[in-house]
Every structure is written in C-alpha cells, then in structure tokens.
C-alpha cells in the first residue's frame, strides 16, 4: 500500500487549497466554489442532513462490530455512538422525522452491511485508514479515507478493502385523515418513511471512488449497499465494473472532473473574483432550496452571492 508525497501545484497554492478528493472532484463547480471558497472549514463541516449524519452513525456501528468484534446492539449502545446520534440538530421538521427514521432502523441497516461482508473471505479489519496519492496531470494530491481495509485470516484467501453505501428512503408529509387502526412502523406523526430498492449495479460516482482507492490500496475491492430492508454486495466476482480495466477507465474520468476544475484555477490565477465568475450560481436551485442548499444558513448564501453583485 502506498502513501505518496503531499505535493501541491501552483494553481491550488494560489487559492490556499491543499488536497482534493473524490467527493470534492465530483461536485458541480458552483457548489465547489461555494463550499471551498465562501465557507471556512468549520462552517463547511457543520453543513449536514439526516442522510449524511445518519450514514456516519451506521458506518461507526459497522466499523465497531468488525474491528472490535462486538454485536450490533453493543456497538449501537456504545457511549461514543450514542453521543454521535445525539449530536445532530435537524434543520427542519421533515429532516427531523427522517433522522428519527434513519436512527430507528440503524441496527437493521448495519446488520445488512454485516451480512454483505460475511460473504467475503474472513478478514481482520481496520477502519478509516487514510492514504494520499498523486495522479499527474492533476497538480495536487488526493486524500482518501477508506471505510474498511482487511487482511485475510489465511494466506489462501483474498484480502479486501471497500466502502459502505447506505440507501435511505424518503420522508413524505401524509397526515392521517381518519383514525388509524393499524400501526405503521414507517410512520412518525404526519410523516411516512418509504424504503428504497438497492441498485442492480454500483452508482458510477462510487466506482470512481473505488478506482481511486484501488490506486492507493491494491487489494480486492468491494462495495456494500444496504437499507433497512435490502442489501447487496458488489465485488469483481459479480460486477464487471469492479474489474481493473474498468476501474482504470473510471479513474481517468474522475481525473477529467478534477482537471476541469484545475483549468479554472489556472485561468483565475489566484483571483477569487475571477474564479467566482467562472462558477456562476444556479439561482433557481437557491430559490427552490434544492439538495445543495438545504439547511444552509441564509448568511452563508448572502456571503456567496456577494461575489455576483452588479
């Protein structure tokens, strides 16, 4: 496994930027400018929603089970995980109800991930290992945090690394018209939580992530998808997309995203106002309070839009 030098090229240095990542590289450029140039790291890290924070909780449960060899109940009740659950503050009532549902079904979702992982050769697991990698002509390093890195317990077995992908349902406002006679476990008050089906093949952004991680961690890859009702494990044995030739293609396409951003940094040449005008906001997204702006304080949005005053 490699942990390469943290080299930062001039286009990034001029804007005080350091590393990049898969999640950063695949952001729309207008959102990347907003998050990386209009907010400080503390402000950006506070932006969350029920799915993001709930997903972190489930990751912690699964990682605790695998690395400490405890069951889901013991992991869920651990003080650090309970503190993490209680830390989140929903940004509106709908988000609150979704978070309650995600946590209500957290054990089932975690158990489905564990069932997936039991399909692999037995491993000794480590979690959240960090790696850096340099992929010219990208002029900075990639920072990678890998959910799970394993070592097979026998030499004749395969060692794996991989990522956990949670699939949460949506919450809809559906007030009861009549007195309910049958309890619905997917209802909290006037909101109903609907489950989602696990995809038949990995999402392409997840393949880009695994392709990048494989460059750092040359073990066999897996992707574990789980909801509270469904699960699926993808490896190169049942998924052509995870074979090396296809991962090589996915990595090149991820690099295209990052180089496109790098070109904008080069054009702006350290001038934040020039960079802003190369990444104009989607005003309709802001007005609709779309996914990217849900829960974002108005003062952050106003700070962002100040770059576009005429």
C-alpha positions in Angstrom: 0.0 0.0 0.0 1.3 3.5 -0.8 1.1 6.8 0.9 2.7 9.2 -1.5 4.1 12.7 -1.0 1.6 15.5 -0.5 2.6 17.7 -3.5 0.6 20.8 -4.2 0.8 22.6 -7.5 0.7 26.4 -8.1 -3.0 26.6 -9.3 -4.1 25.2 -5.9 -1.5 27.0 -3.8 -2.6 30.4 -5.1 -6.0 29.8 -3.6 -4.8 28.3 -0.4 -6.1 24.9 -1.4 -4.4 21.7 -0.4 -5.7 18.3 -1.4 -8.6 17.1 -3.4 -10.9 14.1 -3.0 -13.4 12.1 -5.0 -16.3 13.8 -3.2 -14.8 17.2 -4.0 -13.9 16.5 -7.6 -17.4 15.4 -8.4 -19.2 18.4 -7.0 -20.8 20.8 -9.5 -18.4 23.7 -9.9 -20.8 26.3 -8.5 -21.2 24.2 -5.3 -17.5 23.6 -5.1 -16.8 27.3 -5.2 -19.4 27.9 -2.6 -18.2 25.2 -0.2 -14.4 25.6 -0.6 -14.1 29.4 -1.1 -17.1 31.0 0.6 -17.1 29.0 3.8 -14.3 28.2 6.3 -13.7 24.5 7.0 -15.6 24.7 10.3 -18.7 26.2 8.6 -18.5 23.6 5.7 -18.2 20.7 8.1 -21.3 21.8 10.0 -23.5 21.5 6.9 -25.2 18.2 7.1 -28.6 16.5 6.8 -30.3 13.4 8.1 -28.9 11.1 5.5 -25.3 12.3 5.9 -25.2 12.2 9.6 -27.3 9.1 9.9 -24.9 7.4 7.4 -21.9 8.3 9.6 -23.7 6.7 12.6 -24.2 3.5 10.7 -20.6 3.4 9.4 -19.5 3.8 13.0 -21.7 0.9 14.1 -20.5 -1.4 11.4 -16.8 -0.5 11.9 -17.2 -1.0 15.7 -18.7 -4.5 15.1 -15.9 -5.6 12.7 -12.9 -4.1 14.4 -13.9 -4.8 18.0 -15.8 -8.0 17.3 -19.0 -6.9 19.1 -22.6 -7.3 18.1 -24.8 -4.5 16.7 -26.6 -3.9 20.0 -23.3 -3.4 21.9 -22.0 -1.1 19.2 -25.2 0.9 19.0 -25.3 1.4 22.8 -21.6 2.5 23.0 -21.3 6.0 24.5 -19.4 7.4 21.6 -22.0 6.3 19.1 -24.9 7.5 21.3 -23.1 10.8 21.6 -22.8 10.9 17.8 -26.5 10.2 17.4 -27.5 12.9 19.8 -25.1 15.5 18.3 -27.1 16.1 15.2 -29.5 19.0 15.1 -32.1 18.7 12.2 -32.6 21.9 10.1 -36.4 21.5 9.8 -39.3 19.2 10.8 -39.1 16.9 7.7 -35.3 16.4 8.3 -36.0 15.7 11.9 -38.6 13.0 11.1 -36.2 11.4 8.5 -33.3 11.4 11.0 -35.6 9.7 13.6 -36.4 7.0 11.0 -32.8 6.5 10.0 -31.8 6.0 13.6 -34.8 3.8 14.3 -33.7 1.4 11.6 -29.9 1.9 12.1 -29.4 -1.6 13.5 -31.2 -3.2 10.6 -29.2 -1.3 8.1 -25.9 -2.1 9.9 -26.9 -5.8 10.1 -27.4 -5.8 6.4 -23.9 -4.4 5.8 -22.5 -7.1 8.1 -24.4 -9.8 6.2 -22.8 -8.5 3.0 -19.4 -8.5 4.5 -19.8 -12.1 5.7 -20.0 -13.1 2.1 -16.3 -12.2 1.7 -13.3 -14.3 2.9 -12.8 -13.8 6.6 -10.8 -10.7 7.4 -9.1 -8.8 10.2 -10.5 -5.3 9.7 -9.1 -1.8 10.1 -11.3 1.2 9.6 -10.9 4.8 8.3 -7.3 4.4 7.0 -6.1 7.5 5.2 -3.9 7.5 2.1 -2.6 10.1 -0.3 -2.0 9.6 -4.0 -0.6 11.7 -6.8 -2.1 11.3 -10.3 -0.5 13.6 -12.9 -1.6 15.8 -14.6 -3.7 16.7 -11.6 -1.4 19.1 -9.7 -2.3 18.2 -6.1 -2.7 15.1 -4.1 -5.9 13.1 -3.5 -6.8 12.4 0.1 -8.6 9.1 0.6 -10.3 7.7 3.7 -11.2 4.1 3.2 -14.1 2.7 5.3 -12.7 -0.8 5.7 -9.3 -2.3 4.9 -9.0 -6.1 5.6 -6.3 -8.7 5.8 -7.4 -12.3 5.1 -7.0 -14.6 8.1 -5.5 -17.3 5.8 -2.9 -16.9 3.0 -5.1 -18.8 0.6 -7.9 -16.2 1.0 -8.3 -12.8 -0.7 -7.8 -9.6 1.3 -10.3 -6.8 0.6 -10.9 -3.1 1.0 -14.2 -1.3 0.4 -16.8 1.2 1.2 -20.2 1.2 2.8 -23.1 2.8 0.9 -26.4 3.4 2.8 -29.6 3.8 0.9 -32.2 5.7 2.9 -35.8 6.2 2.0 -37.6 9.5 1.6 -40.0 11.1 4.1 -43.3 12.4 2.9 -45.9 14.5 4.7 -49.0 12.4 4.8 -51.3 13.4 7.6 -53.9 10.9 8.7 -57.4 11.6 7.5 -59.1 9.0 9.7 -58.2 7.4 13.0 -55.6 4.8 12.2 -56.5 1.2 13.2 -53.3 -0.5 12.2 -49.9 0.7 13.3 -47.4 1.6 10.6 -43.8 1.2 11.7 -42.8 3.6 8.9 -44.8 6.5 10.3 -43.9 9.2 12.8 -46.8 11.6 13.3 -47.8 13.0 10.0 -44.7 11.7 8.1 -44.2 8.4 6.3 -40.8 6.9 5.5 -40.5 4.9 2.3 -37.8 2.3 1.7 -35.8 2.3 -1.5 -34.5 -0.6 -3.6 -30.8 -1.3 -3.8 -29.4 -0.8 -7.3 -28.6 -3.7 -9.6 -25.1 -2.2 -10.2 -23.0 0.3 -8.4 -23.5 4.0 -8.9 -20.9 5.5 -11.2 -19.6 8.0 -8.6 -19.0 5.1 -6.2 -17.0 3.3 -8.9 -14.8 6.4 -9.3 -14.2 6.3 -5.6 -13.2 2.7 -5.6 -11.0 3.2 -8.6 -9.1 6.0 -6.8 -8.8 3.9 -3.6 -7.6 0.9 -5.6 -4.7 3.1 -6.7 -3.7 3.6 -3.0 -4.7 0.1 -1.7 -4.0 -2.7 -4.1 -6.4 -5.3 -2.5 -9.6 -6.7 -3.9 -12.4 -4.1 -3.9 -16.0 -4.3 -2.6 -19.0 -2.1 -2.3 -21.6 -2.8 0.3 -25.1 -1.3 -0.3 -27.7 -1.6 2.4 -31.0 -0.2 3.5 -33.0 -1.5 6.5 -34.9 -3.9 4.2 -32.5 -4.8 1.4 -28.8 -5.4 0.7 -26.3 -6.2 -2.0 -22.5 -6.8 -2.1 -20.6 -6.0 -5.2 -17.1 -7.5 -5.9 -15.3 -8.2 -9.1 -16.8 -11.7 -9.0 -20.3 -10.4 -9.7 -19.7 -6.9 -11.1 -17.7 -6.2 -14.3 -17.4 -2.6 -13.3 -15.1 -3.5 -10.4 -12.6 -5.3 -12.6 -9.3 -3.5 -13.1 -9.7 -2.4 -16.7 -13.0 -0.8 -15.9 -11.6 0.8 -12.7 -8.8 2.3 -14.8 -11.4 3.9 -17.0 -13.3 5.2 -14.0 -10.2 6.8 -12.5 -9.4 8.6 -15.8 -12.9 10.0 -15.9 -12.6 11.2 -12.2 -9.3 12.9 -13.2 -11.2 14.7 -16.0 -13.5 16.2 -13.4 -10.6 17.4 -11.3 -8.6 18.8 -14.3 -11.6 20.8 -15.5 -11.6 22.5 -12.1 -7.8 22.9 -12.2 -8.1 24.7 -15.5 -10.5 27.2 -13.9 -8.0 27.7 -11.1 -5.3 28.4 -13.7 -7.5 30.9 -15.5 -8.3 32.7 -12.3 -4.6 32.8 -11.3 -5.3 33.3 -7.6 -8.0 36.0 -8.1 -11.1 34.9 -6.1 -13.4 37.2 -8.0 -12.3 35.8 -11.4 -12.9 32.3 -10.1 -16.4 33.3 -8.8 -17.4 34.4 -12.3 -16.2 31.2 -13.8 -18.6 29.3 -11.5 -21.9 31.3 -11.6 -24.6 30.2 -9.1 -27.7 28.4 -10.1 -30.3 30.9 -8.8 -33.2 28.5 -9.3 -31.5 25.9 -7.1 -31.1 28.5 -4.3 -34.7 29.7 -4.7 -36.0 26.2 -4.6 -33.9 25.3 -1.6 -32.6 22.3 -3.6 -30.5 19.5 -2.1 -27.3 21.5 -2.1 -28.8 24.4 -0.1 -31.0 22.5 2.4 -30.1 23.6 5.9 -27.6 26.2 4.8 -27.9 29.4 6.9 -29.0 32.5 4.9 -25.9 34.4 5.9 -23.7 31.8 4.1 -25.8 32.2 0.9 -25.7 36.0 1.1 -21.9 35.9 1.5 -21.7 33.7 -1.6 -24.0 35.9 -3.7 -22.0 39.0 -2.8 -19.4 37.9 -5.4 -22.1 38.4 -8.1 -23.2 42.0 -7.2 -23.6 44.1 -10.4 
